[in-house]
């Protein structure tokens, strides 16, 4: 029973800290754009990396 005197206020403090952190991050714009990072990975252009090294022709030597 004595453990409840510690656990109940501790759990309430953790819940309020999580709510405060969520609202702080939402005010900072953390959740503004959830779609673009996923599309940016899919639209990655691998040809740009190959053009950086002109000596690399992309062929395998014999």
LINJO-V617628 format. One record per helix or strand of 2 or more residues. SS is the DSSP state (h for helix, s for strand). FROM is the first residue (numbers start at 0). LEN is the number of residues. Records with the same first field share a line. If there is no record, write none. Layout:
# LINJO-V617628
SS: FROM-LEN / FROM-LEN
This chain:
# LINJO-V617628
h: 1-26 / 35-7 / 46-5
